[in-house]
Amino acid sequence: MPLFSPRRYQQPYLPLRRDKPAVRAFTAFERTVKGVLFGCRMCGNCILQETAFVCPMTCPMGLRNGLCGGASPEHCAVDPTRPCTWYKIYARAERLGRLDRLLEINAPLDGKKVGHETWLDAVRLWRERDKGPHPIEFITDREKFSDDWDSFFRDLRQPDWWAGDDAYHAPAYTEPASALEASLKSGAFTVTAEIAPPLTASTKLLEKKVGLLKGVVTAANFTDNASASARMSSIASSKLCLDLGLEPVMQLQARDRSRVALESDAMGASGLGIRNILCLSGDHACFGPSPMCKPDQSDMDAVQVLWMLRRMRDEGVYLDGRAIKQRPEWFLGAAASPFGAPPKYEAIRAEKKVNAGAQFIQTQPIFDYERFTVWLEALDKRNLLDKVYILPGLIPLKSANAAHFMADDVPGVVVPQSVLDRMDAAGDDKEAQQEVGVAIALEIIEKLRATPGIAGMHIMAVHWEEIVPRLMEEASLPRPVSELEVQ
Ligand code: SF4
């Protein structure tokens, strides 16, 4: 692996305001040097120190806190002609013995600094600080110099309005914020299910699906324009679901929303009584239908959204520092991809989400139980299993075609050949294929239920919601805690 990344994949940012000629000349110099060395885009908040000297802004999704669910060691999920930036970061950090430094939660960009130089910022900060690093100590006291060096760069990259760190922050409340949290806290095996919001303005289908799942699962997830395809909003669907008597999990994607919109929508959800929010980075717009919107649609990533919402809830402040008089009540969740990258890398990403504020994790669908347990062990090694509730994903396969589609076209999903063979062996009869799909799902449920560290399950039978009650019954999965309590 080369030491430098000399190719600039995307254009550098331009500044909003015009600096004095001397500063502009310096900015041009910095842009040229760092462009050649790192493919720098002049983000205005350099975190090269934390990312093993690979520029994270070469990631087309602009992810500053880890990889997406669709990358592979060979190529980027968005642009297959280039390697995944975050694979390079993980691999180089591992070689340099700096993997744990990737745990620090990096800030989103500050629009006012974007496009401007950062070297002069460093000089200004160094002159303001009286705590070094002092060059002479490089010779006289190497340890102090090294500590001061680290703290200097930390101050430089972590603005006061963000103050990201690498520590776990337990929620600052004790009473459960939602029935989902209450159920998980009680230790009951808790099941959630996914519903895709309607494509039309009619809510009839949504009402029918909620009716199917009410009293069967503890909460229903509403996807948020998944695969970059427009549908009814997750916030409207969640509110409709709530009014029908089933608790929603509102998915909130960073894609398509600025930090202002994210804060506003999450706050609105709390005001409407929606307590469970699953924070996602969101699929890149290129995975949606044409015509594609402009490519740079993400202001934040999932880790940053979690960090921001947790602080709004627990510290009562907006990102800009305004106080929140009545704090929102949220039970915050995140997604994880057990099969995306090597488990040791995925575990770092999961730890970062937990440290940022994730209280429950729903995963990509599990078809390969053995590989899933390797990921779970990696989380256990990082002591995460007593800090977060794990709800592995389950997709009952409706057809052999669906199984092959998942295996070939859905990033981050692994379908073993044995599963594909069983689906194919069912022949052309659709009902026979569905029965095999149900049998496979029941086998996976049985294994997952017996797995220590698992708090429940998340069933994603999108467009086949009617199968969920049958799966629950045949697998003898418990009914929601609230249902049992009222008996
Ligand atoms: S992190 Fe920002 S400033 Fe640093 S090299 Fe990358 S784009 Fe340039």
Residues whose N, C-alpha, C, O or C-beta is under 5 A from the ligand:
A	BS01	SF4	F38 C40 R41 M42 C43 G44 N45 C46 I47 L48 C55 P56 M57
